[in-house]
Amino acid sequence: QVFSSITSVLDMSVFKDQFVLEDLLQEIKRKSTALSFGPLQANGHISVQGSFPEIKLLRDFLLLKAKCLSEKDRREESKSHQSPRRMLHHQQANRELSSSLHDADEETQMVVLDRDVYLFMKSFSPGTLQGSAAVVISDITDGDTTTLCIRSAGHGSDVGEVSRVKEQIEELSVKLYRALRKERISLKQCTRDEKERYQRLCGCLKLHFPQVLVIQYDTHIDLIGKPSEIVQFTKELSS
């Protein structure tokens, strides 16, 4: 059975000390236009309805936000243990650099991607992730997600370029998330000769299916691409 829509309950109470929940909810709605939201309850709970990929993207966005808050709390706790003299010096330095630091924050954006989508983009749309003379893009992969940090290349660069690159990556990632399929071929029960046979077959089939991403590991092979091509690739691989 295929579920075209699912409903999930989102607990936003974890953000109540750092955000006005109504404002945060408006930000979420702007980013997740394909989802339907119920009313915000007094306990911070809200029901969300939509497709699984869209809800997963929302989850990834909130996990990143929570992670950033956690890191900020750790930095603040570290500051609270500094000596008064060091704290005074730190505060003076902050005042002197406050304007430049504020500008730097405004020139940095983050995007959370599904790891498979990121790998596909990196292979078939590398230009989207390479940045430019005005924008630098770095990545961190954690489990099944990859976080991109998009920042200005230097002082005086076009701040709007960072936002444009972010929007371009987000639009392509959503398009790919909806269009791609992943198939995993297990090699755990295969002998060494069988694994080598699969590797040779993948190399040959890659010539006929150039838009299928083939990622080979010791224990399995991941195939990522359009559903029709993945089905045909898998069929040829198993024959």
CYANA upper distance limits for C-alpha pairs under 8 A (distance plus 0.5 A):
  4 SER  CA     50 GLY  CA      8.36
  4 SER  CA     51 SER  CA      6.45
  4 SER  CA     52 PHE  CA      8.45
  5 SER  CA     49 GLN  CA      7.24
  5 SER  CA     50 GLY  CA      5.40
  5 SER  CA     51 SER  CA      5.13
  5 SER  CA     52 PHE  CA      7.41
  6 ILE  CA     49 GLN  CA      6.16
  6 ILE  CA     50 GLY  CA      6.10
  6 ILE  CA     51 SER  CA      6.57
  6 ILE  CA     52 PHE  CA      7.10
  7 THR  CA     47 SER  CA      7.31
  7 THR  CA     48 VAL  CA      6.07
  7 THR  CA     49 GLN  CA      4.81
  7 THR  CA     50 GLY  CA      7.14
  8 SER  CA     47 SER  CA      6.23
  8 SER  CA     48 VAL  CA      5.70
  8 SER  CA     49 GLN  CA      6.87
  9 VAL  CA     45 HIS  CA      7.04
  9 VAL  CA     46 ILE  CA      6.16
  9 VAL  CA     47 SER  CA      4.92
  9 VAL  CA     48 VAL  CA      6.58
 10 LEU  CA     45 HIS  CA      6.04
 10 LEU  CA     46 ILE  CA      5.70
 10 LEU  CA     47 SER  CA      6.51
 10 LEU  CA     48 VAL  CA      7.36
 11 ASP  CA     44 GLY  CA      6.25
 11 ASP  CA     45 HIS  CA      5.03
 11 ASP  CA     46 ILE  CA      7.12
 12 MET  CA     16 LYS  CA      7.61
 12 MET  CA     21 LEU  CA      7.66
 12 MET  CA     44 GLY  CA      5.48
 12 MET  CA     45 HIS  CA      6.48
 12 MET  CA     46 ILE  CA      8.09
 13 SER  CA     21 LEU  CA      8.43
 13 SER  CA     43 ASN  CA      7.17
 13 SER  CA     44 GLY  CA      5.02
 13 SER  CA     45 HIS  CA      7.58
 15 PHE  CA     19 PHE  CA      6.34
 15 PHE  CA     21 LEU  CA      7.62
 15 PHE  CA     66 ALA  CA      8.32
 16 LYS  CA     20 VAL  CA      6.87
 16 LYS  CA     21 LEU  CA      6.56
 19 PHE  CA     23 ASP  CA      7.90
 19 PHE  CA     24 LEU  CA      7.08
 20 VAL  CA     24 LEU  CA      6.83
 21 LEU  CA     25 LEU  CA      6.50
 21 LEU  CA     44 GLY  CA      8.27
 22 GLU  CA     26 GLN  CA      6.85
 22 GLU  CA     40 LEU  CA      8.44
 23 ASP  CA     27 GLU  CA      6.94
 24 LEU  CA     28 ILE  CA      6.78
 25 LEU  CA     29 LYS  CA      6.67
 26 GLN  CA     30 ARG  CA      6.78
 27 GLU  CA     31 LYS  CA      6.93
 28 ILE  CA     32 SER  CA      6.45
 28 ILE  CA     58 LEU  CA      8.29
 29 LYS  CA     33 THR  CA      6.31
 29 LYS  CA     35 LEU  CA      8.19
 29 LYS  CA     37 PHE  CA      8.47
 32 SER  CA     54 GLU  CA      7.83
 32 SER  CA     58 LEU  CA      7.50
 34 ALA  CA     50 GLY  CA      7.37
 34 ALA  CA     54 GLU  CA      7.62
 35 LEU  CA     48 VAL  CA      7.20
 35 LEU  CA     49 GLN  CA      6.23
 35 LEU  CA     50 GLY  CA      5.40
 35 LEU  CA     51 SER  CA      8.18
 35 LEU  CA     54 GLU  CA      7.58
 35 LEU  CA     55 ILE  CA      8.06
 36 SER  CA     48 VAL  CA      6.22
 36 SER  CA     49 GLN  CA      5.57
 36 SER  CA     50 GLY  CA      6.92
 37 PHE  CA     46 ILE  CA      7.52
 37 PHE  CA     47 SER  CA      6.36
 37 PHE  CA     48 VAL  CA      5.23
 37 PHE  CA     49 GLN  CA      6.99
 38 GLY  CA     46 ILE  CA      6.34
 38 GLY  CA     47 SER  CA      5.60
 38 GLY  CA     48 VAL  CA      6.94
 39 PRO  CA     46 ILE  CA      6.63
 39 PRO  CA     47 SER  CA      7.97
 40 LEU  CA     44 GLY  CA      6.81
 40 LEU  CA     45 HIS  CA      6.61
 40 LEU  CA     46 ILE  CA      5.46
 41 GLN  CA     45 HIS  CA      5.78
 41 GLN  CA     46 ILE  CA      6.65
 48 VAL  CA     55 ILE  CA      8.41
 49 GLN  CA     55 ILE  CA      8.35
 50 GLY  CA     54 GLU  CA      7.13
 50 GLY  CA     55 ILE  CA      7.07
 51 SER  CA     55 ILE  CA      6.82
 52 PHE  CA     56 LYS  CA      6.51
 53 PRO  CA     57 LEU  CA      6.74
 53 PRO  CA    177 TYR  CA      7.69
 53 PRO  CA    178 ARG  CA      7.92
 54 GLU  CA     58 LEU  CA      6.86
 55 ILE  CA     59 ARG  CA      6.66
 56 LYS  CA     60 ASP  CA      6.68
 57 LEU  CA     61 PHE  CA      6.74
 57 LEU  CA    112 VAL  CA      8.34
 57 LEU  CA    113 LEU  CA      8.16
 57 LEU  CA    114 ASP  CA      8.38
 58 LEU  CA     62 LEU  CA      6.80
 59 ARG  CA     63 LEU  CA      6.58
 60 ASP  CA     64 LEU  CA      6.72
 60 ASP  CA    112 VAL  CA      6.80
 60 ASP  CA    113 LEU  CA      8.27
 60 ASP  CA    145 THR  CA      8.07
 61 PHE  CA     65 LYS  CA      6.86
 61 PHE  CA    111 VAL  CA      8.44
 61 PHE  CA    112 VAL  CA      6.78
 62 LEU  CA     66 ALA  CA      6.59
 63 LEU  CA     67 LYS  CA      6.54
 64 LEU  CA     68 CYS  CA      6.67
 64 LEU  CA    112 VAL  CA      7.85
 65 LYS  CA     69 LEU  CA      6.82
 66 ALA  CA     70 SER  CA      6.67
 67 LYS  CA     71 GLU  CA      6.77
 68 CYS  CA     72 LYS  CA      6.67
 69 LEU  CA     73 ASP  CA      6.65
 70 SER  CA     74 ARG  CA      6.84
 71 GLU  CA     75 ARG  CA      6.82
 72 LYS  CA     76 GLU  CA      6.73
 73 ASP  CA     77 GLU  CA      6.59
 74 ARG  CA     78 SER  CA      6.64
 75 ARG  CA     79 LYS  CA      6.78
 76 GLU  CA     80 SER  CA      6.85
 77 GLU  CA     81 HIS  CA      7.33
 78 SER  CA     82 GLN  CA      7.56
 79 LYS  CA     87 MET  CA      7.85
 82 GLN  CA     86 ARG  CA      6.69
 82 GLN  CA     87 MET  CA      6.50
 83 SER  CA     87 MET  CA      6.50
 84 PRO  CA     88 LEU  CA      6.59
 85 ARG  CA     89 HIS  CA      6.78
 86 ARG  CA     90 HIS  CA      6.53
 87 MET  CA     91 GLN  CA      6.60
 88 LEU  CA     92 GLN  CA      6.73
 89 HIS  CA     93 ALA  CA      6.73
 90 HIS  CA     94 ASN  CA      6.64
 91 GLN  CA     95 ARG  CA      6.75
 92 GLN  CA     96 GLU  CA      6.84
 93 ALA  CA     97 LEU  CA      6.69
 94 ASN  CA     98 SER  CA      5.94
 97 LEU  CA    101 LEU  CA      6.57
 98 SER  CA    102 HIS  CA      6.53
 99 SER  CA    103 ASP  CA      6.81
100 SER  CA    104 ALA  CA      6.74
101 LEU  CA    105 ASP  CA      6.78
102 HIS  CA    106 GLU  CA      6.93
103 ASP  CA    107 GLU  CA      6.91
104 ALA  CA    108 THR  CA      7.13
104 ALA  CA    152 SER  CA      8.43
106 GLU  CA    159 VAL  CA      8.22
107 GLU  CA    151 ARG  CA      6.04
107 GLU  CA    152 SER  CA      5.96
107 GLU  CA    159 VAL  CA      6.13
107 GLU  CA    162 VAL  CA      7.06
108 THR  CA    149 CYS  CA      7.48
108 THR  CA    150 ILE  CA      6.10
108 THR  CA    151 ARG  CA      4.72
108 THR  CA    152 SER  CA      7.12
108 THR  CA    162 VAL  CA      7.60
109 GLN  CA    149 CYS  CA      6.46
109 GLN  CA    150 ILE  CA      5.56
109 GLN  CA    151 ARG  CA      6.79
109 GLN  CA    162 VAL  CA      7.54
109 GLN  CA    163 SER  CA      7.75
109 GLN  CA    166 LYS  CA      7.56
110 MET  CA    147 THR  CA      7.30
110 MET  CA    148 LEU  CA      6.03
110 MET  CA    149 CYS  CA      5.20
110 MET  CA    150 ILE  CA      6.50
110 MET  CA    166 LYS  CA      8.17
111 VAL  CA    147 THR  CA      6.20
111 VAL  CA    148 LEU  CA      5.62
111 VAL  CA    149 CYS  CA      7.25
111 VAL  CA    150 ILE  CA      8.41
111 VAL  CA    166 LYS  CA      7.50
111 VAL  CA    170 GLU  CA      7.77
112 VAL  CA    145 THR  CA      7.19
112 VAL  CA    146 THR  CA      6.34
112 VAL  CA    147 THR  CA      4.98
112 VAL  CA    148 LEU  CA      6.85
113 LEU  CA    117 VAL  CA      7.28
113 LEU  CA    118 TYR  CA      6.67
113 LEU  CA    145 THR  CA      6.11
113 LEU  CA    146 THR  CA      5.69
113 LEU  CA    147 THR  CA      6.70
113 LEU  CA    148 LEU  CA      8.25
113 LEU  CA    173 SER  CA      7.56
114 ASP  CA    118 TYR  CA      6.72
114 ASP  CA    144 ASP  CA      6.68
114 ASP  CA    145 THR  CA      5.18
114 ASP  CA    146 THR  CA      6.72
114 ASP  CA    177 TYR  CA      8.36
115 ARG  CA    119 LEU  CA      6.73
115 ARG  CA    141 THR  CA      7.73
115 ARG  CA    143 GLY  CA      8.34
115 ARG  CA    144 ASP  CA      5.62
115 ARG  CA    145 THR  CA      5.07
115 ARG  CA    146 THR  CA      5.73
116 ASP  CA    120 PHE  CA      6.71
116 ASP  CA    144 ASP  CA      8.11
116 ASP  CA    224 ILE  CA      7.96
117 VAL  CA    121 MET  CA      6.60
117 VAL  CA    173 SER  CA      6.99
117 VAL  CA    176 LEU  CA      7.04
117 VAL  CA    177 TYR  CA      6.81
118 TYR  CA    122 LYS  CA      6.52
118 TYR  CA    146 THR  CA      7.40
118 TYR  CA    173 SER  CA      8.11
119 LEU  CA    123 SER  CA      6.75
120 PHE  CA    124 PHE  CA      6.54
120 PHE  CA    125 SER  CA      8.14
120 PHE  CA    213 LEU  CA      7.06
120 PHE  CA    224 ILE  CA      7.78
121 MET  CA    125 SER  CA      5.29
121 MET  CA    126 PRO  CA      6.75
121 MET  CA    128 THR  CA      8.21
121 MET  CA    129 LEU  CA      8.24
121 MET  CA    173 SER  CA      8.29
122 LYS  CA    126 PRO  CA      5.20
122 LYS  CA    129 LEU  CA      7.31
123 SER  CA    213 LEU  CA      8.09
124 PHE  CA    211 GLN  CA      8.24
125 SER  CA    129 LEU  CA      7.96
126 PRO  CA    130 GLN  CA      6.77
127 GLY  CA    131 GLY  CA      7.80
128 THR  CA    165 VAL  CA      8.31
128 THR  CA    168 GLN  CA      8.04
128 THR  CA    169 ILE  CA      7.07
129 LEU  CA    137 ILE  CA      7.24
129 LEU  CA    169 ILE  CA      8.04
130 GLN  CA    136 VAL  CA      8.07
130 GLN  CA    137 ILE  CA      7.11
131 GLY  CA    135 VAL  CA      5.60
131 GLY  CA    136 VAL  CA      5.82
131 GLY  CA    137 ILE  CA      6.24
131 GLY  CA    165 VAL  CA      8.02
132 SER  CA    136 VAL  CA      7.20
133 ALA  CA    153 ALA  CA      7.31
134 ALA  CA    152 SER  CA      6.40
134 ALA  CA    153 ALA  CA      5.40
134 ALA  CA    154 GLY  CA      7.70
134 ALA  CA    157 SER  CA      6.23
134 ALA  CA    158 ASP  CA      7.33
134 ALA  CA    161 GLU  CA      7.73
135 VAL  CA    150 ILE  CA      7.30
135 VAL  CA    151 ARG  CA      6.21
135 VAL  CA    152 SER  CA      5.23
135 VAL  CA    153 ALA  CA      5.35
135 VAL  CA    161 GLU  CA      7.64
135 VAL  CA    162 VAL  CA      6.76
136 VAL  CA    150 ILE  CA      6.39
136 VAL  CA    151 ARG  CA      5.93
136 VAL  CA    152 SER  CA      6.69
136 VAL  CA    153 ALA  CA      6.01
137 ILE  CA    148 LEU  CA      7.07
137 ILE  CA    149 CYS  CA      6.14
137 ILE  CA    150 ILE  CA      5.16
137 ILE  CA    151 ARG  CA      7.07
138 SER  CA    148 LEU  CA      6.19
138 SER  CA    149 CYS  CA      5.75
138 SER  CA    150 ILE  CA      7.26
139 ASP  CA    146 THR  CA      7.13
139 ASP  CA    147 THR  CA      6.10
139 ASP  CA    148 LEU  CA      4.98
139 ASP  CA    149 CYS  CA      6.70
140 ILE  CA    146 THR  CA      6.08
140 ILE  CA    147 THR  CA      5.74
140 ILE  CA    148 LEU  CA      7.10
141 THR  CA    145 THR  CA      6.41
141 THR  CA    146 THR  CA      4.66
141 THR  CA    147 THR  CA      6.78
142 ASP  CA    146 THR  CA      6.64
142 ASP  CA    147 THR  CA      8.48
150 ILE  CA    162 VAL  CA      6.91
150 ILE  CA    165 VAL  CA      8.36
150 ILE  CA    166 LYS  CA      7.56
151 ARG  CA    162 VAL  CA      6.68
152 SER  CA    157 SER  CA      6.78
152 SER  CA    158 ASP  CA      8.04
152 SER  CA    159 VAL  CA      7.25
152 SER  CA    161 GLU  CA      8.49
152 SER  CA    162 VAL  CA      6.82
153 ALA  CA    157 SER  CA      7.19
158 ASP  CA    162 VAL  CA      8.05
159 VAL  CA    163 SER  CA      7.80
160 GLY  CA    164 ARG  CA      6.77
161 GLU  CA    165 VAL  CA      6.63
162 VAL  CA    166 LYS  CA      6.71
163 SER  CA    167 GLU  CA      6.66
164 ARG  CA    168 GLN  CA      6.67
165 VAL  CA    169 ILE  CA      6.74
166 LYS  CA    170 GLU  CA      6.66
167 GLU  CA    171 GLU  CA      6.54
168 GLN  CA    172 LEU  CA      6.80
169 ILE  CA    173 SER  CA      6.51
170 GLU  CA    174 VAL  CA      6.68
171 GLU  CA    175 LYS  CA      6.81
172 LEU  CA    176 LEU  CA      6.65
173 SER  CA    177 TYR  CA      6.42
174 VAL  CA    178 ARG  CA      6.86
175 LYS  CA    179 ALA  CA      6.80
176 LEU  CA    180 LEU  CA      6.17
179 ALA  CA    226 LYS  CA      6.82
179 ALA  CA    227 PRO  CA      8.24
180 LEU  CA    224 ILE  CA      7.13
180 LEU  CA    225 GLY  CA      5.57
180 LEU  CA    226 LYS  CA      5.46
180 LEU  CA    227 PRO  CA      6.92
181 ARG  CA    224 ILE  CA      6.20
181 ARG  CA    225 GLY  CA      6.04
181 ARG  CA    226 LYS  CA      6.37
181 ARG  CA    227 PRO  CA      5.76
181 ARG  CA    230 ILE  CA      7.64
182 LYS  CA    222 ASP  CA      7.40
182 LYS  CA    223 LEU  CA      6.05
182 LYS  CA    224 ILE  CA      5.03
182 LYS  CA    225 GLY  CA      7.23
182 LYS  CA    230 ILE  CA      8.06
183 GLU  CA    222 ASP  CA      6.36
183 GLU  CA    223 LEU  CA      5.60
183 GLU  CA    224 ILE  CA      7.09
183 GLU  CA    230 ILE  CA      7.62
184 ARG  CA    220 HIS  CA      7.13
184 ARG  CA    221 ILE  CA      6.17
184 ARG  CA    222 ASP  CA      5.09
184 ARG  CA    223 LEU  CA      6.78
185 ILE  CA    220 HIS  CA      5.91
185 ILE  CA    221 ILE  CA      5.50
185 ILE  CA    222 ASP  CA      6.90
185 ILE  CA    223 LEU  CA      8.50
186 SER  CA    219 THR  CA      6.77
186 SER  CA    220 HIS  CA      4.87
186 SER  CA    221 ILE  CA      7.05
187 LEU  CA    195 LYS  CA      7.21
187 LEU  CA    218 ASP  CA      7.81
187 LEU  CA    219 THR  CA      5.40
187 LEU  CA    220 HIS  CA      5.31
187 LEU  CA    221 ILE  CA      7.94
188 LYS  CA    219 THR  CA      5.70
188 LYS  CA    220 HIS  CA      7.52
190 CYS  CA    194 GLU  CA      6.11
190 CYS  CA    195 LYS  CA      6.64
191 THR  CA    195 LYS  CA      6.76
192 ARG  CA    196 GLU  CA      6.79
193 ASP  CA    197 ARG  CA      6.70
194 GLU  CA    198 TYR  CA      6.80
195 LYS  CA    199 GLN  CA      6.79
196 GLU  CA    200 ARG  CA      6.77
197 ARG  CA    201 LEU  CA      6.66
198 TYR  CA    202 CYS  CA      6.55
198 TYR  CA    237 LEU  CA      7.87
199 GLN  CA    203 GLY  CA      6.80
199 GLN  CA    216 GLN  CA      8.24
200 ARG  CA    204 CYS  CA      6.89
201 LEU  CA    205 LEU  CA      6.51
201 LEU  CA    237 LEU  CA      7.09
202 CYS  CA    206 LYS  CA      6.37
202 CYS  CA    214 VAL  CA      7.91
202 CYS  CA    237 LEU  CA      7.79
203 GLY  CA    207 LEU  CA      7.58
204 CYS  CA    208 HIS  CA      7.87
205 LEU  CA    209 PHE  CA      6.63
205 LEU  CA    233 PHE  CA      7.53
205 LEU  CA    236 GLU  CA      8.37
205 LEU  CA    237 LEU  CA      8.42
206 LYS  CA    210 PRO  CA      5.89
206 LYS  CA    212 VAL  CA      7.55
206 LYS  CA    214 VAL  CA      8.25
209 PHE  CA    229 GLU  CA      7.59
209 PHE  CA    233 PHE  CA      7.91
211 GLN  CA    225 GLY  CA      7.05
212 VAL  CA    223 LEU  CA      7.13
212 VAL  CA    224 ILE  CA      6.22
212 VAL  CA    225 GLY  CA      5.23
212 VAL  CA    226 LYS  CA      7.92
212 VAL  CA    229 GLU  CA      7.70
212 VAL  CA    230 ILE  CA      7.70
213 LEU  CA    222 ASP  CA      8.42
213 LEU  CA    223 LEU  CA      6.19
213 LEU  CA    224 ILE  CA      5.52
213 LEU  CA    225 GLY  CA      6.78
214 VAL  CA    221 ILE  CA      7.55
214 VAL  CA    222 ASP  CA      6.41
214 VAL  CA    223 LEU  CA      5.42
214 VAL  CA    224 ILE  CA      7.22
215 ILE  CA    221 ILE  CA      6.25
215 ILE  CA    222 ASP  CA      5.59
215 ILE  CA    223 LEU  CA      7.07
216 GLN  CA    220 HIS  CA      7.00
216 GLN  CA    221 ILE  CA      5.06
216 GLN  CA    222 ASP  CA      6.97
217 TYR  CA    221 ILE  CA      6.30
223 LEU  CA    230 ILE  CA      7.34
224 ILE  CA    230 ILE  CA      7.53
225 GLY  CA    229 GLU  CA      7.19
225 GLY  CA    230 ILE  CA      6.53
226 LYS  CA    230 ILE  CA      6.64
227 PRO  CA    231 VAL  CA      6.66
228 SER  CA    232 GLN  CA      6.88
229 GLU  CA    233 PHE  CA      6.39
230 ILE  CA    234 THR  CA      6.47
231 VAL  CA    235 LYS  CA      6.64
232 GLN  CA    236 GLU  CA      6.70
233 PHE  CA    237 LEU  CA      6.60
234 THR  CA    238 SER  CA      6.66
235 LYS  CA    239 SER  CA      6.76
